[in-house]
Structure formats: C-alpha cells, structure tokens
Amino acid sequence: MSSLEFKNVTKRFKNVTAIDRINFRIEHGEFVVMLGPTGAGKTTTLKVAAGIYHPEEGEVYLDDHPVTHVHPALRDVAFVFQNYILYPNMTVEENLAFPLKSRLRNIDEEKIDETVKRVAKLLHIEHLLHRTTERLSGGEQQRVALGRALVRKPRIFLMDEPLSNLDAKLREEMRTELKRIHREIGETFFFVTHDYVEAFSMADRIIILNHGKIEQIGTPDEIYTNPSSLFVANFVSSPPLNYFTIKKESGVFVVDEEGCESLTCNIKADTLQDGKRYIFSFRPENLASSLKKSDDTLFDVPAEVYVVEDLGTYSVITFKVNGLLLRQKHLGPPSAKIGEKLWLKLDGNFFIFDETGKKRVRE
Amino acid sequence: MAQIRLENLWKIFKTKTEEVQAVRGINLTMPSGQLTVFLGPSGCGKTTTMRMIAGLEKPTSGKIYIDNEDVSNLKARERDIAFVFQSYALYPHMTVYQNVAFPLKAQKTPKDEIVKRVKWALELLGIWQYKDLYPSHLDSGTQQKVAIARAIVRRPKAFLLDEPLSNLDAKVREYTRAELRRLHIDLKVTTVYVTHDQVEAMSLADEIVIMKDGVIQQTGKPREVYENPANLFVANFIGSPGMNLFKARKEKDTIILGNLKIPVSHLRRYKEILPGYKESELILGIRPEYLKISSSNANGWKVEIEFIEPLGDEKIVDFSNGTLKGRLRTYRSTQVQEGEEVSIHIDIEKIRLFDEKSGCELLTMHDNEEVKA
C-alpha cells in the first residue's frame, strides 16, 4: 500500500504533448479513477506511473520518494491491461502462481499455494483453479488477470480500462466486484476509463483529464454538483448535457447558435454582463415540459418532440426548438410522443460558463 | 421495405472434436418497416442469426424468407440487404462523398441520380458539411455515420447492423443512438440490429428479441420486456442493475419474504393463478426503482445497507437481509449510510413471481400451458 504523486509531469511524443504539467496525489489505500475521452492522455499517465515512459519534465513519487528514473521492475507496481494476457496452456492455478515462481523472489511452494488460494477466494474463482484459461468466460479471464496482479502484493495497482472488453452486463457486475475487492484488501488503486458510470460507481475521487490537462479533481459528488468547466459537466452527464451559447442584449438573453434563429431564453441571471456571450447549460433531468405556456417557460416558442427513447427505468425525450436539440430525462415510460409540441421549462440547477466553456461563471 | 421471416432456423458449427449448436430452431417474423434488436450476451447466437439473414452464413436447416420469397439459398449480394459492422471499413483514400457514392457507382447508377442520392443520405445523417474530407479527419462517431450513409444510399430492402456503436466512446454512443432512432423513424426500413447492450436495445428497438444459448427467450416491445420479463434470465439481463430476484415462499394465502408477509389477494397479477400453483418455493422479482427506503414504515422490510454507488443524479444502494441480497435505486439527495438499518417499502403492483425450477414467470408459464392444453 503506497501513495502516488505527480508533480508538474509532462510527457511528449515528438511534437505531441500527451500530458501537460499534471499534478495530483493519490493517498494510501485510495481508489482513484482517471476519467477522460480517448486520446486524453490517460494511458500515458499510467505508463509514466509504471515507469514504462519517462517524462520530459516533472517528478513522480511513490511513498514520497522520487521514482521518475527508477526502472519499472524495481518500482513494484502492478499493471492490469484491457487486453489481459494469460498463459493459454496453463490452468488458472498455474497462471496465478506464475508471478510468484520467479527465482528472484525465492518463495517456498507452501507459501505460493496459500497465496493462490487466498486470492482465488477473494476473486470468487476457487472453483476454476484447475481449468485451463481458454475455457473461461471473459469475466473469469479478467478476474484471473487481476489475480495475477494481486498475488504479488505490489505497492500500487494501475488499471488501464480493464473492464472495457467485457459484455455490458458483466462489466456492471465487475464494477461492484472491484469495489468490494478494494474494500477487502485496502490497497491503492489507480484506474483509468472513459466511462463515467464506471468512474462514479467505484471511485473515492475522480481526476478528469482532457487534452493532456487536468480539468478537475474531486469526489463523484463534488464533480457532479460543482463542475468546473463545460467539458466536465458534459462528460459526467448521461444523456449528454444540454448547452448553448447565449448573448445578453439590453437585459434579454438571446440564443446565439448557428442555425438557430431569433430565440429568446427566459433565464434569471442578473449578474451577467450586457453584450457578452456565455454558455448556458443544464442536465437532462432538470428539464421539464408541459402542454401549457407559463411565466417560467424557457423559450417563447414551443418545442417539438424529435426522438423518444424508453430505457426502462427512465425515458429520454429529445426536443427540437428552432434547430436546437435538447434532452429531457424522466423516470418511467415516455411522457411525450414524436411530433408533439410542448413548452419547456427548467426544474432545478443550471450552470453558466464563459464563452469558451473553460470557466464557470457564478450566476 | 420488406418483411423478414425465419422458420425453424438452425446453425450447427462442426469441428473435428466438437459440435456447437449456435442457433437452435428460431421462428420469428419481423414485419416490414420494423426495427428489431437481437440482444444477448456473447455466444448467444445473435450474430450468427444475423449473418444467416445476410447470407454470410448458410443455415444448417430451416428457411429464411424476405417478402415471402425463400432466400435461404441466395448469395449475400442477391438479397438486396445492406450491412453496417462494428468496424466502419471506409476507404481511406476516398472522401466522404466518394465513399458514399461508391456502392451506387458499382451498380452503374446514372450520374445525376448519384449526386441526388448521396446528398440525400449525407443530409439525412447531418454530415453533408464533411463531404470533401477524408475518413482520417473525422471522429469515430462521424466515421460510423458515413458507413451508415453508405448503407442507406442504395435504398436496400433491409439493413443489418452488427454492434455499430460499440467502438465509439460512451458519450458519442449516446448521441449517435438517438440519431439512429430518429433515422429509422424517418426511413422506416426493415432493420435488424445486434447488440449486447440492453440500454441500446431499449432505446432503439420497436421490438427486442432476447437470446441465450441459441434460443429466443422473449420477444416484445421494450416496455413489455422491461416490466414483464418472461423468465429469470430476461429479468436480470434487462435493466441496469437488473431485477432483484429473491427466494420467497408461498404458505397458503401468503407470500413470505424475510420478515414480510404479502397476502396473495394483494397481488392482482397473480391472485387468480396462485391458488393453483403447487410449489411452495418461488422467486420474487422486483426492479430496484420499485423499492423505497422509508424511515418511518414499521411494517416495511428490514434490511441493512451494505454499499452505496453514486451515479450522478441517483444512487444504487446495495442491501442485505440475512442471506437475501438486493439493490435499490434512489435519488442523490436520499440520506442513507453504509451499515445503517432501514425499512424498505415494496411497490406490490410491480412484484413479479417466477417458478424456481424452470425460471419462468408464473403468469407467462400459466398462459403458455393454457395454449398447449
């Protein structure tokens, strides 16, 4: 169990800066998830932590000791990949025992046996110990791969999207499993993913990475209720966040989007400056619709129902207003039909950002 | 536009050492203009079924009809069907326009007709502005739209889509999903769509066909399979998390779940058939959102909170009651702590009961037996 810290770390590949002066600290026993889209620099960060890549600038610390130039084999970290590589002609037991059989480690057979059994029990794969690995399901194989990391008792676990090759249902089960395993062993987990549900359901804290830069670090709750940028707010919204540019013209907010003509927007935000552009946004669960116009309707025209999705637990209604697409999420079966015209209004929070979306503006 | 009908369709793959029954006797009619989603875990036979419809795989036995014409022995290109796969397979040296025009050129379509049709397809997918770009300049979601435009431009009788969204980032997938649904409403072309993602299936389907081990488990509208799953497999597979499935007992006129006693007369769905049901052990199913934490309810079901998973505007709460473990869904604002003992209220209307041995839902099982008899 160890802490991991990045101080001003930059990693470049030729002209491309993969990660740009990033700073964060993961405490002993913490489960931290780095979340971001493909190409954000997540895997690069993990590989720098593992020592597979050497950064051009900055320092990496394990337990407060600089390890930036320490060889990967000497860092004692475990790396679990998306594509797990198991030895196909060996049994699960042999696969699990393999990392312990290194002559360098010099561990006696009895101790190896005991460790393998303990880890198999933790991962709920005791009944599979004598099977060869090609006979296992995807989820079982991923457990064995994780088990191979666990038997070694490394200082920290680095996991690169280990669940993304699994079926949706299995991924869901493994999410809960991983969280349970983390609770039971109390080791330090550093996990990267592009799936925000995965991040939210497992993480103690989340680091949001975009174009090689950290956008925000916080608990799932902090990130959800208090996003620091448009990128963050949108990334942790499912269905996607509603957002559009508005301009204040003599006290009235006008939507300023390409292909969207003369749409005024009824918002209470007195502190915003006249003549300036802002990005106005709100989550799909905070949009409501009704048959009647009222004082607090968001626009001066009704919206047309464009797509209706019944997702079981909840439904998503996509509206079209003067070329603008907006989504509403509500519990239960869909409340509207395609082609219907309804009045939209806000029911809850909204966020306002500067024109670039990079900074939150206090309403 | 065409109706597709599968009649007792089988596919058996033989190797030297073993025989795999990938598809085992499927009967299904997909009406003209319907979007049918084949849903199931890896290895359930959904892709094999689609490949047989496409003509890429020959059925071991059984027949495939398109508009009542037996196409079982026709080659893929003779069936007038367009496919879109998980990997978009665009020509990298051609622009978006050239990629979409390609199948029309191959068919020797007149030039002015090509111009018209390509414009129509690109505009329909909202990617006309990218027409002069090369695939490598586009993000993955747009690339997949180009692949879809290339499929629709021929105006085939049917579309077959094999996990077209699964290579996309989660966010892009959500946008594209809704756009595909809208596209289907605008085009109304018979579509067969294969996925393992139940949310995608719920969102897109007119009708969902749930498969497991080469056999259809249930066919129905999304809301129908969600509310009334035909068996335990469907109950767990649909929904995220799936339906809670608890071991319960029937004693005379009561269903017993832990400390809770539910009179059979309160279960409207089952009160007619339960008295005739002989087993005493059964499975009680209830979806996580139909369970509510209530601090004051003395008559509720007593459980202990084990885990809390925040998911943004809501959270999933894992709880246990002795050997029974379950999950409920609640708002982010609900005050609840791990380790706490709470009382749970069950929405009785939403309870579904399953036969423990066969896994079948009781009313479905009862109705099927009536039909047989």
Chai-1 contact restraints between the chains, C-beta under 6 A:
chainA,res_idxA,chainB,res_idxB,connection_type,confidence,min_distance_angstrom,max_distance_angstrom,comment,restraint_id
A,P37,B,D169,contact,1.0,0.0,6.0,A-B,restraint_1
A,T38,B,D169,contact,1.0,0.0,6.0,A-B,restraint_2
A,D167,B,P41,contact,1.0,0.0,6.0,A-B,restraint_3
A,D167,B,S42,contact,1.0,0.0,6.0,A-B,restraint_4
A,D167,B,H196,contact,1.0,0.0,6.0,A-B,restraint_5
A,A168,B,H196,contact,1.0,0.0,6.0,A-B,restraint_6
A,A168,B,D197,contact,1.0,0.0,6.0,A-B,restraint_7
A,E172,B,S240,contact,1.0,0.0,6.0,A-B,restraint_8
A,H194,B,D169,contact,1.0,0.0,6.0,A-B,restraint_9
A,H194,B,A170,contact,1.0,0.0,6.0,A-B,restraint_10
A,D195,B,A170,contact,1.0,0.0,6.0,A-B,restraint_11
A,F200,B,P310,contact,1.0,0.0,6.0,A-B,restraint_12
A,F200,B,L311,contact,1.0,0.0,6.0,A-B,restraint_13
A,S201,B,E309,contact,1.0,0.0,6.0,A-B,restraint_14
A,P220,B,P310,contact,1.0,0.0,6.0,A-B,restraint_15
A,Y224,B,G312,contact,1.0,0.0,6.0,A-B,restraint_16
A,P239,B,E174,contact,1.0,0.0,6.0,A-B,restraint_17
A,P240,B,E174,contact,1.0,0.0,6.0,A-B,restraint_18
A,E285,B,D313,contact,1.0,0.0,6.0,A-B,restraint_19
A,V307,B,A178,contact,1.0,0.0,6.0,A-B,restraint_20
A,V307,B,R181,contact,1.0,0.0,6.0,A-B,restraint_21
A,V307,B,R182,contact,1.0,0.0,6.0,A-B,restraint_22
A,E309,B,S203,contact,1.0,0.0,6.0,A-B,restraint_23
A,D310,B,P222,contact,1.0,0.0,6.0,A-B,restraint_24
A,D310,B,R223,contact,1.0,0.0,6.0,A-B,restraint_25
A,L311,B,V199,contact,1.0,0.0,6.0,A-B,restraint_26
A,L311,B,M202,contact,1.0,0.0,6.0,A-B,restraint_27
A,L311,B,S203,contact,1.0,0.0,6.0,A-B,restraint_28
A,G312,B,M202,contact,1.0,0.0,6.0,A-B,restraint_29
A,G312,B,Y226,contact,1.0,0.0,6.0,A-B,restraint_30
A,G312,B,G239,contact,1.0,0.0,6.0,A-B,restraint_31
A,T313,B,E289,contact,1.0,0.0,6.0,A-B,restraint_32
A,T318,B,A178,contact,1.0,0.0,6.0,A-B,restraint_33
A,P333,B,R223,contact,1.0,0.0,6.0,A-B,restraint_34
